[in-house]
Amino acid sequence: MLILMRRWRLLLAVVIVSLVLAGSSAYYLFKSGSDFPSPSCAALSVAWTDLPYQQSGFRYLCGQNAATDGRIKISLDSYRFADGSSIDWVCPSDVDNGSSRCSSSGIFLLANVTVENVGSGNTSIGPTFFAQVNDSSGTLIANGEYGANAVFPGQNPSTSIPPVDGGTFLSPAAKATYWLIFYMPNIVLSDVPSLKLHSLSFPELSYGGDWLGGGSYRCMPVPCQNPDTELIILR
């Protein structure tokens, strides 16, 4: 009986240690990717017609005002529509025809977003976002990002995502806030009061590796990943 009791106590001690170790591992994994992935768009009953890209093999994750796949997180802080000639912005003279690109006429969508690296690898995020806007009839107007490399003096944020050298580099836990700029085709100023942002999306094609600068990465010894994930931020 004494031997059986000792074995029982030893087994109990092993079980307790195993649970503690398992709990520690779960905590570590949670901390290494501090945000759980957003649900699939299908789980939220988002129609396929509402998704800007429908590429084979991609997964689509949707979130209200923010979306993440556990590697990067994108949050929509605010947005507005404005006529290009009335926006207080400046473009460097040596990028995309300089200031003429920032003084363009037409209606633009300006979205204030925060991009954050919540995973454990390196990444870069460039002006490859896509926007969908509802007009007064409910029709979706879609367009890709207007990579103007713009500066917004005295405003917060003060710049758009840079369109050169792979965009903005984000090491683990790094984050930055930028303006996203979208030109709205066939829209006039009188249409603006009826416009509403439907969604922003970002195709995540690569993650990880050693950053070499200038948008270049080396995939050894730190491996690169191909997430093939579309993050959809619903408004």
Summary of the structure (lengths in Angstrom):
residues: 235
radius of gyration: 22.9
end to end distance: 66.9
largest distance: 90.2
contacts: 708
relative contact order: 0.20
helix: 20%
strand: 38%
